[in-house]
Amino acid sequence: MTLPLWGCSFDYGETAAADDGQPDIVMNNVEYVRVRDGYPVVRFTAESAERYESRQAMDLQNFSFEQFETHKENVNAMGSAGIANVELESGNIHMTG
């Protein structure tokens, strides 16, 4: 029996300028969980997320988060904001609204 092979390709068009103001990735209804040593460290959700490689940042709309105790599943901090900006290199998050 022969199984079909599937593949896909993407047409990225012409290379855009490094900082044209357009996000590189746009995602909706995002849930992200960071896990370390088998335990969740932080979970965040956002209505939308836009990632910008040129400035190493992600902009989030209607953002909420939960931070967990070390090596436990108990939440020790939580919050939400209308807008959040994540600095990808440092992991710092600036929230407003």
N, CA, C and O atoms as CSV, one atom per row, in Angstrom:
chain,resi,resn,atom,element,x,y,z
A,1,MET,N,N,0.844,-1.181,0.000
A,1,MET,CA,C,0.000,0.000,0.000
A,1,MET,C,C,0.888,1.242,0.000
A,1,MET,O,O,1.800,1.353,0.819
A,2,THR,N,N,0.634,2.143,-0.881
A,2,THR,CA,C,1.391,3.382,-0.972
A,2,THR,C,C,0.589,4.510,-0.336
A,2,THR,O,O,-0.577,4.722,-0.668
A,3,LEU,N,N,1.230,5.232,0.584
A,3,LEU,CA,C,0.578,6.358,1.229
A,3,LEU,C,C,0.909,7.633,0.471
A,3,LEU,O,O,2.049,7.813,0.042
A,4,PRO,N,N,-0.060,8.517,0.297
A,4,PRO,CA,C,0.221,9.778,-0.413
A,4,PRO,C,C,1.094,10.686,0.450
A,4,PRO,O,O,0.992,10.689,1.676
A,5,LEU,N,N,1.926,11.428,-0.195
A,5,LEU,CA,C,2.747,12.430,0.485
A,5,LEU,C,C,2.120,13.794,0.247
A,5,LEU,O,O,1.737,14.125,-0.874
A,6,TRP,N,N,2.021,14.574,1.300
A,6,TRP,CA,C,1.428,15.901,1.205
A,6,TRP,C,C,2.485,16.945,1.526
A,6,TRP,O,O,3.393,16.694,2.319
A,7,GLY,N,N,2.374,18.058,0.941
A,7,GLY,CA,C,3.300,19.154,1.210
A,7,GLY,C,C,2.617,20.476,0.935
A,7,GLY,O,O,1.507,20.528,0.404
A,8,CYS,N,N,3.285,21.512,1.297
A,8,CYS,CA,C,2.745,22.838,1.009
A,8,CYS,C,C,3.901,23.796,0.799
A,8,CYS,O,O,5.042,23.514,1.166
A,9,SER,N,N,3.590,24.910,0.215
A,9,SER,CA,C,4.593,25.947,0.032
A,9,SER,C,C,3.919,27.285,0.265
A,9,SER,O,O,2.697,27.404,0.176
A,10,PHE,N,N,4.719,28.281,0.561
A,10,PHE,CA,C,4.210,29.615,0.818
A,10,PHE,C,C,4.810,30.579,-0.180
A,10,PHE,O,O,5.997,30.501,-0.497
A,11,ASP,N,N,3.990,31.487,-0.675
A,11,ASP,CA,C,4.467,32.543,-1.543
A,11,ASP,C,C,4.615,33.795,-0.682
A,11,ASP,O,O,3.623,34.438,-0.341
A,12,TYR,N,N,5.848,34.137,-0.334
A,12,TYR,CA,C,6.103,35.291,0.509
A,12,TYR,C,C,6.155,36.592,-0.289
A,12,TYR,O,O,6.328,37.663,0.294
A,13,GLY,N,N,6.014,36.519,-1.577
A,13,GLY,CA,C,6.073,37.712,-2.409
A,13,GLY,C,C,7.461,38.316,-2.371
A,13,GLY,O,O,8.429,37.653,-1.997
A,14,GLU,N,N,7.550,39.550,-2.751
A,14,GLU,CA,C,8.844,40.226,-2.716
A,14,GLU,C,C,9.182,40.596,-1.282
A,14,GLU,O,O,8.288,40.879,-0.485
A,15,THR,N,N,10.439,40.594,-0.957
A,15,THR,CA,C,10.896,40.923,0.390
A,15,THR,C,C,10.576,42.376,0.700
A,15,THR,O,O,10.937,43.285,-0.048
A,16,ALA,N,N,9.891,42.576,1.821
A,16,ALA,CA,C,9.501,43.927,2.227
A,16,ALA,C,C,10.651,44.602,2.950
A,16,ALA,O,O,11.607,43.944,3.361
A,17,ALA,N,N,10.560,45.888,3.100
A,17,ALA,CA,C,11.561,46.645,3.858
A,17,ALA,C,C,11.574,46.142,5.293
A,17,ALA,O,O,10.561,45.641,5.783
A,18,ALA,N,N,12.702,46.270,5.968
A,18,ALA,CA,C,12.873,45.729,7.305
A,18,ALA,C,C,11.870,46.291,8.305
A,18,ALA,O,O,11.464,45.570,9.216
A,19,ASP,N,N,11.457,47.542,8.173
A,19,ASP,CA,C,10.522,48.137,9.117
A,19,ASP,C,C,9.432,48.872,8.356
A,19,ASP,O,O,9.440,50.101,8.283
A,20,ASP,N,N,8.496,48.125,7.789
A,20,ASP,CA,C,7.419,48.749,7.025
A,20,ASP,C,C,6.159,48.950,7.858
A,20,ASP,O,O,5.125,49.359,7.330
A,21,GLY,N,N,6.238,48.662,9.169
A,21,GLY,CA,C,5.102,48.875,10.049
A,21,GLY,C,C,4.082,47.762,10.045
A,21,GLY,O,O,3.131,47.797,10.827
A,22,GLN,N,N,4.253,46.778,9.189
A,22,GLN,CA,C,3.321,45.661,9.115
A,22,GLN,C,C,3.817,44.510,9.989
A,22,GLN,O,O,5.016,44.231,10.008
A,23,PRO,N,N,2.916,43.834,10.714
A,23,PRO,CA,C,3.348,42.697,11.532
A,23,PRO,C,C,3.787,41.533,10.653
A,23,PRO,O,O,3.287,41.351,9.543
A,24,ASP,N,N,4.732,40.747,11.170
A,24,ASP,CA,C,5.189,39.559,10.460
A,24,ASP,C,C,4.228,38.392,10.651
A,24,ASP,O,O,4.076,37.548,9.767
A,25,ILE,N,N,3.584,38.354,11.812
A,25,ILE,CA,C,2.626,37.292,12.126
A,25,ILE,C,C,1.438,37.933,12.836
A,25,ILE,O,O,1.616,38.775,13.716
A,26,VAL,N,N,0.227,37.534,12.454
A,26,VAL,CA,C,-0.990,37.969,13.133
A,26,VAL,C,C,-1.746,36.721,13.561
A,26,VAL,O,O,-1.997,35.827,12.753
A,27,MET,N,N,-2.111,36.667,14.851
A,27,MET,CA,C,-2.845,35.517,15.385
A,27,MET,C,C,-4.057,36.016,16.151
A,27,MET,O,O,-4.012,37.087,16.757
A,28,ASN,N,N,-5.138,35.253,16.128
A,28,ASN,CA,C,-6.349,35.588,16.861
A,28,ASN,C,C,-6.677,34.492,17.861
A,28,ASN,O,O,-6.386,33.318,17.631
A,29,ASN,N,N,-7.293,34.892,18.987
A,29,ASN,CA,C,-7.688,33.956,20.037
A,29,ASN,C,C,-6.525,33.067,20.453
A,29,ASN,O,O,-6.572,31.846,20.306
A,30,VAL,N,N,-5.485,33.701,20.974
A,30,VAL,CA,C,-4.228,33.040,21.322
A,30,VAL,C,C,-4.247,32.586,22.779
A,30,VAL,O,O,-4.704,33.319,23.656
A,31,GLU,N,N,-3.751,31.379,23.034
A,31,GLU,CA,C,-3.463,30.914,24.386
A,31,GLU,C,C,-2.041,30.364,24.368
A,31,GLU,O,O,-1.705,29.520,23.538
A,32,TYR,N,N,-1.210,30.847,25.287
A,32,TYR,CA,C,0.200,30.460,25.353
A,32,TYR,C,C,0.500,30.006,26.774
A,32,TYR,O,O,0.163,30.696,27.737
A,33,VAL,N,N,1.129,28.852,26.901
A,33,VAL,CA,C,1.537,28.349,28.212
A,33,VAL,C,C,3.019,28.029,28.147
A,33,VAL,O,O,3.449,27.240,27.305
A,34,ARG,N,N,3.811,28.640,29.037
A,34,ARG,CA,C,5.239,28.330,29.139
A,34,ARG,C,C,5.396,27.292,30.242
A,34,ARG,O,O,4.907,27.476,31.357
A,35,VAL,N,N,6.086,26.193,29.919
A,35,VAL,CA,C,6.279,25.091,30.853
A,35,VAL,C,C,7.766,24.932,31.121
A,35,VAL,O,O,8.582,24.987,30.202
A,36,ARG,N,N,8.115,24.733,32.403
A,36,ARG,CA,C,9.503,24.491,32.790
A,36,ARG,C,C,9.509,23.316,33.761
A,36,ARG,O,O,8.754,23.310,34.733
A,37,ASP,N,N,10.348,22.330,33.506
A,37,ASP,CA,C,10.450,21.131,34.345
A,37,ASP,C,C,9.105,20.441,34.533
A,37,ASP,O,O,8.838,19.883,35.598
A,38,GLY,N,N,8.260,20.475,33.510
A,38,GLY,CA,C,6.978,19.801,33.554
A,38,GLY,C,C,5.867,20.574,34.249
A,38,GLY,O,O,4.751,20.068,34.367
A,39,TYR,N,N,6.147,21.788,34.712
A,39,TYR,CA,C,5.150,22.610,35.400
A,39,TYR,C,C,4.906,23.903,34.622
A,39,TYR,O,O,5.834,24.465,34.041
A,40,PRO,N,N,3.648,24.376,34.613
A,40,PRO,CA,C,3.400,25.662,33.948
A,40,PRO,C,C,4.055,26.796,34.728
A,40,PRO,O,O,4.023,26.808,35.959
A,41,VAL,N,N,4.639,27.733,34.022
A,41,VAL,CA,C,5.261,28.913,34.629
A,41,VAL,C,C,4.318,30.106,34.481
A,41,VAL,O,O,4.087,30.852,35.432
A,42,VAL,N,N,3.781,30.272,33.280
A,42,VAL,CA,C,2.867,31.373,32.994
A,42,VAL,C,C,1.924,30.945,31.865
A,42,VAL,O,O,2.291,30.171,30.981
A,43,ARG,N,N,0.717,31.467,31.924
A,43,ARG,CA,C,-0.247,31.255,30.838
A,43,ARG,C,C,-0.807,32.619,30.481
A,43,ARG,O,O,-1.167,33.398,31.364
A,44,PHE,N,N,-0.883,32.914,29.175
A,44,PHE,CA,C,-1.567,34.137,28.781
A,44,PHE,C,C,-2.502,33.865,27.627
A,44,PHE,O,O,-2.288,32.958,26.823
A,45,THR,N,N,-3.542,34.670,27.565
A,45,THR,CA,C,-4.490,34.631,26.462
A,45,THR,C,C,-4.602,36.038,25.903
A,45,THR,O,O,-4.407,37.021,26.618
A,46,ALA,N,N,-4.916,36.122,24.630
A,46,ALA,CA,C,-5.103,37.423,23.984
A,46,ALA,C,C,-6.099,37.260,22.849
A,46,ALA,O,O,-6.130,36.239,22.162
A,47,GLU,N,N,-6.909,38.292,22.670
A,47,GLU,CA,C,-7.860,38.293,21.564
A,47,GLU,C,C,-7.120,38.328,20.236
A,47,GLU,O,O,-7.514,37.666,19.275
A,48,SER,N,N,-6.032,39.114,20.193
A,48,SER,CA,C,-5.197,39.136,18.987
A,48,SER,C,C,-3.744,39.408,19.384
A,48,SER,O,O,-3.466,40.043,20.401
A,49,ALA,N,N,-2.836,38.911,18.557
A,49,ALA,CA,C,-1.402,39.102,18.773
A,49,ALA,C,C,-0.759,39.426,17.433
A,49,ALA,O,O,-1.024,38.767,16.427
A,50,GLU,N,N,0.091,40.454,17.432
A,50,GLU,CA,C,0.836,40.843,16.233
A,50,GLU,C,C,2.311,40.842,16.577
A,50,GLU,O,O,2.741,41.551,17.486
A,51,ARG,N,N,3.093,40.043,15.850
A,51,ARG,CA,C,4.527,39.925,16.121
A,51,ARG,C,C,5.313,40.698,15.070
A,51,ARG,O,O,5.068,40.585,13.869
A,52,TYR,N,N,6.278,41.497,15.567
A,52,TYR,CA,C,7.133,42.333,14.720
A,52,TYR,C,C,8.580,41.902,14.921
A,52,TYR,O,O,9.178,42.187,15.959
A,53,GLU,N,N,9.138,41.224,13.940
A,53,GLU,CA,C,10.521,40.732,14.037
A,53,GLU,C,C,11.522,41.878,14.053
A,53,GLU,O,O,12.528,41.804,14.759
A,54,SER,N,N,11.265,42.942,13.284
A,54,SER,CA,C,12.235,44.028,13.163
A,54,SER,C,C,12.492,44.723,14.495
A,54,SER,O,O,13.607,45.185,14.736
A,55,ARG,N,N,11.490,44.808,15.363
A,55,ARG,CA,C,11.686,45.438,16.668
A,55,ARG,C,C,11.609,44.436,17.812
A,55,ARG,O,O,11.580,44.817,18.981
A,56,GLN,N,N,11.575,43.146,17.466
A,56,GLN,CA,C,11.553,42.068,18.464
A,56,GLN,C,C,10.490,42.319,19.531
A,56,GLN,O,O,10.775,42.340,20.728
A,57,ALA,N,N,9.236,42.511,19.054
A,57,ALA,CA,C,8.137,42.812,19.963
A,57,ALA,C,C,6.859,42.140,19.490
A,57,ALA,O,O,6.714,41.796,18.317
A,58,MET,N,N,5.934,41.959,20.432
A,58,MET,CA,C,4.617,41.448,20.109
A,58,MET,C,C,3.589,42.346,20.790
A,58,MET,O,O,3.699,42.627,21.983
A,59,ASP,N,N,2.596,42.794,20.036
A,59,ASP,CA,C,1.515,43.621,20.565
A,59,ASP,C,C,0.282,42.743,20.750
A,59,ASP,O,O,-0.119,42.020,19.838
A,60,LEU,N,N,-0.316,42.813,21.938
A,60,LEU,CA,C,-1.462,41.978,22.291
A,60,LEU,C,C,-2.668,42.851,22.601
A,60,LEU,O,O,-2.527,43.920,23.195
A,61,GLN,N,N,-3.849,42.401,22.205
A,61,GLN,CA,C,-5.102,43.079,22.497
A,61,GLN,C,C,-5.922,42.198,23.435
A,61,GLN,O,O,-5.971,40.980,23.261
A,62,ASN,N,N,-6.572,42.819,24.441
A,62,ASN,CA,C,-7.387,42.101,25.417
A,62,ASN,C,C,-6.612,40.915,25.990
A,62,ASN,O,O,-6.942,39.751,25.762
A,63,PHE,N,N,-5.587,41.257,26.728
A,63,PHE,CA,C,-4.582,40.349,27.259
A,63,PHE,C,C,-4.907,39.981,28.708
A,63,PHE,O,O,-5.305,40.844,29.490
A,64,SER,N,N,-4.742,38.713,29.069
A,64,SER,CA,C,-4.828,38.305,30.472
A,64,SER,C,C,-3.740,37.275,30.734
A,64,SER,O,O,-3.317,36.560,29.826
A,65,PHE,N,N,-3.287,37.204,31.991
A,65,PHE,CA,C,-2.222,36.264,32.315
A,65,PHE,C,C,-2.413,35.677,33.698
A,65,PHE,O,O,-3.087,36.247,34.556
A,66,GLU,N,N,-1.794,34.514,33.891
A,66,GLU,CA,C,-1.683,33.858,35.189
A,66,GLU,C,C,-0.241,33.409,35.350
A,66,GLU,O,O,0.326,32.798,34.445
A,67,GLN,N,N,0.347,33.705,36.480
A,67,GLN,CA,C,1.703,33.245,36.808
A,67,GLN,C,C,1.570,32.194,37.902
A,67,GLN,O,O,0.789,32.358,38.839
A,68,PHE,N,N,2.331,31.121,37.778
A,68,PHE,CA,C,2.213,29.994,38.701
A,68,PHE,C,C,3.375,29.940,39.687
A,68,PHE,O,O,4.481,30.388,39.386
A,69,GLU,N,N,3.110,29.385,40.868
A,69,GLU,CA,C,4.162,29.160,41.861
A,69,GLU,C,C,5.184,28.190,41.281
A,69,GLU,O,O,4.833,27.348,40.454
A,70,THR,N,N,6.432,28.294,41.699
A,70,THR,CA,C,7.500,27.435,41.200
A,70,THR,C,C,7.198,25.977,41.518
A,70,THR,O,O,6.964,25.613,42.671
A,71,HIS,N,N,7.208,25.154,40.481
A,71,HIS,CA,C,6.990,23.713,40.569
A,71,HIS,C,C,5.640,23.351,41.189
A,71,HIS,O,O,5.504,22.312,41.836
A,72,LYS,N,N,4.659,24.202,40.990
A,72,LYS,CA,C,3.294,23.942,41.438
A,72,LYS,C,C,2.332,24.450,40.386
A,72,LYS,O,O,2.721,25.176,39.471
A,73,GLU,N,N,1.076,24.066,40.521
A,73,GLU,CA,C,0.070,24.546,39.589
A,73,GLU,C,C,-0.823,25.613,40.211
A,73,GLU,O,O,-1.870,25.947,39.658
A,74,ASN,N,N,-0.411,26.152,41.367
A,74,ASN,CA,C,-1.163,27.206,42.030
A,74,ASN,C,C,-0.829,28.557,41.409
A,74,ASN,O,O,0.340,28.878,41.195
A,75,VAL,N,N,-1.863,29.347,41.121
A,75,VAL,CA,C,-1.675,30.686,40.569
A,75,VAL,C,C,-1.270,31.624,41.697
A,75,VAL,O,O,-1.944,31.687,42.725
A,76,ASN,N,N,-0.152,32.367,41.508
A,76,ASN,CA,C,0.266,33.324,42.541
A,76,ASN,C,C,0.163,34.776,42.079
A,76,ASN,O,O,0.355,35.691,42.880
A,77,ALA,N,N,-0.135,34.998,40.812
A,77,ALA,CA,C,-0.353,36.352,40.303
A,77,ALA,C,C,-1.196,36.265,39.042
A,77,ALA,O,O,-1.062,35.328,38.255
A,78,MET,N,N,-2.062,37.248,38.860
A,78,MET,CA,C,-2.877,37.295,37.644
A,78,MET,C,C,-3.207,38.734,37.326
A,78,MET,O,O,-3.137,39.612,38.187
A,79,GLY,N,N,-3.564,38.962,36.085
A,79,GLY,CA,C,-3.913,40.315,35.687
A,79,GLY,C,C,-4.443,40.344,34.273
A,79,GLY,O,O,-4.485,39.323,33.587
A,80,SER,N,N,-4.844,41.518,33.850
A,80,SER,CA,C,-5.333,41.686,32.482
A,80,SER,C,C,-5.131,43.132,32.057
A,80,SER,O,O,-4.945,44.021,32.889
A,81,ALA,N,N,-5.171,43.346,30.770
A,81,ALA,CA,C,-5.002,44.687,30.213
A,81,ALA,C,C,-5.651,44.725,28.838
A,81,ALA,O,O,-5.758,43.707,28.153
A,82,GLY,N,N,-6.077,45.910,28.454
A,82,GLY,CA,C,-6.634,46.085,27.118
A,82,GLY,C,C,-5.566,45.950,26.048
A,82,GLY,O,O,-5.813,45.413,24.969
A,83,ILE,N,N,-4.358,46.449,26.365
A,83,ILE,CA,C,-3.234,46.404,25.426
A,83,ILE,C,C,-1.982,45.994,26.192
A,83,ILE,O,O,-1.744,46.463,27.305
A,84,ALA,N,N,-1.190,45.122,25.594
A,84,ALA,CA,C,0.090,44.733,26.183
A,84,ALA,C,C,1.136,44.671,25.078
A,84,ALA,O,O,0.845,44.277,23.948
A,85,ASN,N,N,2.358,45.067,25.423
A,85,ASN,CA,C,3.485,44.983,24.495
A,85,ASN,C,C,4.551,44.112,25.139
A,85,ASN,O,O,5.004,44.391,26.249
A,86,VAL,N,N,4.951,43.052,24.437
A,86,VAL,CA,C,5.954,42.114,24.941
A,86,VAL,C,C,7.266,42.381,24.223
A,86,VAL,O,O,7.325,42.369,22.993
A,87,GLU,N,N,8.330,42.624,25.003
A,87,GLU,CA,C,9.674,42.725,24.447
A,87,GLU,C,C,10.220,41.301,24.391
A,87,GLU,O,O,10.474,40.693,25.430
A,88,LEU,N,N,10.401,40.770,23.189
A,88,LEU,CA,C,10.738,39.359,23.031
A,88,LEU,C,C,12.091,38.988,23.619
A,88,LEU,O,O,12.240,37.900,24.176
A,89,GLU,N,N,13.069,39.860,23.509
A,89,GLU,CA,C,14.408,39.522,24.017
A,89,GLU,C,C,14.450,39.469,25.535
A,89,GLU,O,O,15.043,38.549,26.099
A,90,SER,N,N,13.835,40.431,26.208
A,90,SER,CA,C,13.901,40.489,27.674
A,90,SER,C,C,12.747,39.744,28.337
A,90,SER,O,O,12.866,39.301,29.479
A,91,GLY,N,N,11.612,39.603,27.611
A,91,GLY,CA,C,10.428,39.009,28.197
A,91,GLY,C,C,9.594,40.000,28.989
A,91,GLY,O,O,8.566,39.629,29.557
A,92,ASN,N,N,10.025,41.269,29.036
A,92,ASN,CA,C,9.277,42.298,29.748
A,92,ASN,C,C,7.947,42.556,29.030
A,92,ASN,O,O,7.868,42.524,27.802
A,93,ILE,N,N,6.901,42.812,29.834
A,93,ILE,CA,C,5.587,43.100,29.299
A,93,ILE,C,C,5.112,44.432,29.857
A,93,ILE,O,O,5.106,44.638,31.071
A,94,HIS,N,N,4.714,45.339,28.966
A,94,HIS,CA,C,4.182,46.650,29.346
A,94,HIS,C,C,2.678,46.621,29.068
A,94,HIS,O,O,2.264,46.381,27.934
A,95,MET,N,N,1.856,46.864,30.099
A,95,MET,CA,C,0.411,46.768,29.973
A,95,MET,C,C,-0.241,48.115,30.201
A,95,MET,O,O,0.203,48.899,31.040
A,96,THR,N,N,-1.309,48.381,29.439
A,96,THR,CA,C,-2.116,49.577,29.638
A,96,THR,C,C,-3.592,49.201,29.486
A,96,THR,O,O,-3.940,48.209,28.846
A,97,GLY,N,N,-4.436,50.016,30.088
A,97,GLY,CA,C,-5.877,49.807,29.967
A,97,GLY,C,C,-6.336,48.611,30.735
A,97,GLY,O,O,-7.527,48.297,30.736
